[in-house]
Amino acid sequence: MSREPLSRERALAAAVAIADVEGLKALTMRRLAAAVEVEAMSLYYHLPGKEGLLDGLASSVVAEILAAPRSPGGDWRSQLRERFLAAREVMLLHPWAPAVLGSRPAIPPALFGYYDEIVGTLTAAGFTPHLAHRALHAFGTMALGFVQELFTPGTTDTGAAEAEMAEMAAAVPHLTAMMDAEVHAADADSLGWCDTRAEFEFTLDLLLDGLERHRAGI
């Protein structure tokens, strides 16, 4: 039986599968070559080195975001809310994706079309170009389904963490009290310590409602 020819699409599908199961650190050109049963040098024709591989992963994730189904109709808020939450589902499938997207020196080309659609949704609803521009800044990475962490706990050792919190309490009592109240375990809808679905939706709805007031001149 003949082996399936190597292609960029096949290599990237295998790379995504490795990153999903083993984590991004496990994804090397050698590991990927073994997965697709070729010599490592054969990959360089399709993915020029580790940076080319990461660019490819970013493009793959963006393609999944663009392919997410959309409901017909709805006002601009419901359209964007659905789109951003669909992007979040892609991020939850690939928890390594936020780090990859944030590390790329160049914007994946497909993202220009994605943001063009977002701006089109806003302007069709009556946003001025100026307010649409401000909206994009306000959304930040939420349009891609995740938020950047403000900070994360620095240790998983319970005793060390308690000692660290005790030291912090003396210096920054209000911040420490907030952190202590908000510490929660990572679960199925979490992309990080400060990025659960509930937190994501709270911030997104706050932004959408605020932007609607500006759009309506309230």
C-alpha positions in Angstrom: 0.0 0.0 0.0 1.4 3.4 -1.0 1.9 6.0 1.7 0.0 9.3 1.4 2.3 11.9 -0.1 3.5 14.6 2.2 1.8 17.9 1.9 1.7 21.1 4.0 -1.8 20.3 5.0 -0.9 16.8 6.2 2.1 18.0 8.1 0.2 20.8 9.8 -2.7 18.4 10.8 -0.1 16.1 12.4 1.6 19.0 14.1 -1.8 20.2 15.6 -2.5 16.7 16.8 0.9 16.4 18.5 0.6 19.8 20.2 -3.0 19.0 21.4 -1.9 15.7 23.0 1.7 16.3 24.1 2.0 20.1 24.3 3.8 22.6 22.2 7.2 21.9 23.8 7.0 18.3 22.4 6.5 19.6 18.9 9.9 19.5 17.1 10.7 19.1 13.5 12.1 15.6 14.3 9.0 14.6 16.2 6.8 15.8 13.4 8.8 14.0 10.8 8.4 10.7 12.7 4.6 11.3 12.9 4.3 11.7 9.1 7.0 9.1 8.5 9.4 11.2 6.5 13.0 12.4 7.0 13.1 15.7 9.0 14.7 17.5 6.0 11.7 16.6 3.9 9.5 18.8 6.1 11.5 21.9 5.3 10.0 22.1 1.8 6.6 22.6 3.3 7.5 24.2 6.7 10.8 26.1 6.7 12.0 25.4 10.2 10.4 25.8 13.6 9.3 29.4 12.9 7.7 28.3 9.7 6.0 25.5 11.6 4.6 27.9 14.2 3.4 30.3 11.4 1.6 27.3 10.0 0.0 26.4 13.3 -1.2 30.0 13.7 -2.7 29.9 10.2 -4.4 26.5 11.0 -6.0 27.9 14.1 -7.2 31.0 12.3 -8.7 28.8 9.6 -10.7 26.9 12.3 -12.0 30.2 13.6 -13.1 31.3 10.2 -14.8 28.0 9.5 -16.9 28.2 12.7 -20.7 28.1 11.9 -22.7 31.2 12.3 -26.4 31.8 13.0 -28.3 33.9 10.5 -29.6 37.3 11.6 -29.3 38.9 15.0 -28.0 42.4 15.9 -24.4 43.3 15.8 -23.8 42.4 19.5 -25.2 38.9 19.1 -23.3 38.4 15.9 -19.9 39.4 17.4 -20.7 37.6 20.7 -21.3 34.3 18.8 -18.2 34.8 16.7 -15.9 35.5 19.7 -17.3 32.6 21.7 -16.9 30.3 18.6 -13.3 31.4 18.5 -13.0 30.6 22.2 -14.1 27.0 21.5 -11.2 26.7 19.0 -8.8 28.0 21.7 -10.2 25.4 24.2 -9.6 22.6 21.6 -6.0 23.9 21.2 -4.9 25.4 24.6 -1.4 26.1 23.1 -2.9 28.4 20.4 -3.0 31.7 22.4 0.8 31.5 23.0 1.4 30.7 19.3 -0.8 33.6 18.0 0.9 36.0 20.5 4.4 35.0 19.4 4.1 35.5 15.7 6.1 38.5 14.3 3.6 38.9 11.4 -0.2 38.7 11.4 -1.5 35.6 9.7 -2.9 36.8 6.4 -6.3 35.3 7.0 -6.8 37.4 10.1 -7.1 40.6 7.9 -10.3 39.1 6.4 -11.6 38.1 9.8 -11.1 41.6 11.2 -12.5 43.2 8.1 -15.7 41.2 8.7 -15.8 42.4 12.3 -15.4 46.0 11.2 -18.1 45.5 8.5 -20.5 44.2 11.2 -19.8 47.3 13.3 -20.1 49.8 10.5 -23.3 48.2 9.1 -24.8 48.7 12.6 -24.0 52.4 12.5 -20.5 52.6 14.0 -18.3 55.4 12.6 -14.9 54.2 11.5 -13.4 56.0 14.5 -15.7 54.1 17.0 -15.1 50.8 15.1 -11.4 51.4 15.5 -11.8 52.0 19.2 -13.9 48.8 19.5 -11.1 46.7 18.0 -8.7 48.1 20.5 -11.2 47.4 23.3 -11.8 43.8 22.1 -8.1 43.0 21.9 -7.5 39.3 21.8 -11.1 38.5 22.8 -11.9 38.5 19.1 -9.6 35.5 18.9 -11.3 33.8 21.9 -8.9 34.4 24.8 -7.7 37.1 27.1 -4.1 37.7 28.1 -3.4 36.9 31.7 -2.7 39.7 34.1 -0.8 37.4 36.4 -0.7 33.8 37.3 0.1 31.9 40.5 3.9 31.3 40.4 3.9 27.8 42.1 1.9 24.7 42.3 3.4 23.7 45.7 0.6 24.3 48.3 3.0 25.1 51.1 5.1 27.5 49.0 2.0 29.1 47.6 0.6 29.8 51.1 3.9 31.3 52.3 4.0 33.5 49.2 0.4 34.7 49.8 1.2 35.4 53.4 4.2 37.6 52.4 2.1 39.4 49.8 -0.7 40.1 52.3 1.6 42.3 54.3 2.7 44.4 51.3 -0.4 44.4 49.1 -3.4 43.5 51.2 -6.2 44.5 48.8 -4.6 42.7 45.8 -3.9 39.6 47.9 -7.4 39.5 49.2 -8.8 39.6 45.7 -6.4 36.9 44.5 -7.3 34.7 47.4 -11.0 35.1 46.7 -10.6 34.4 43.0 -8.2 31.4 43.0 -9.9 28.6 41.2 -8.8 25.4 39.6 -8.4 25.1 35.9 -11.4 23.3 34.4 -12.8 22.4 31.0 -13.8 25.9 30.1 -10.6 27.6 31.3 -7.6 28.8 29.2 -5.8 30.1 32.3 -6.0 31.3 35.8 -7.9 34.5 34.8 -9.6 33.2 31.6 -12.6 31.1 32.4 -15.7 31.2 30.2 -17.6 33.1 33.0 -14.8 35.8 33.1 -14.6 35.9 29.3 -18.4 36.4 28.9 -18.5 39.0 31.7 -15.9 41.1 30.0 -17.3 40.6 26.5 -20.8 41.6 27.5 -19.5 44.6 29.4 -17.7 45.8 26.3 -20.6 45.1 23.9 -23.1 47.0 26.1 -20.7 49.9 26.6 -20.0 50.1 22.8 -23.8 50.0 22.1 -24.2 53.1 24.4 -21.5 54.9 22.5 -23.0 53.9 19.1 -26.4 55.1 20.2 -25.0 58.3 21.6 -26.3 57.6 25.1 
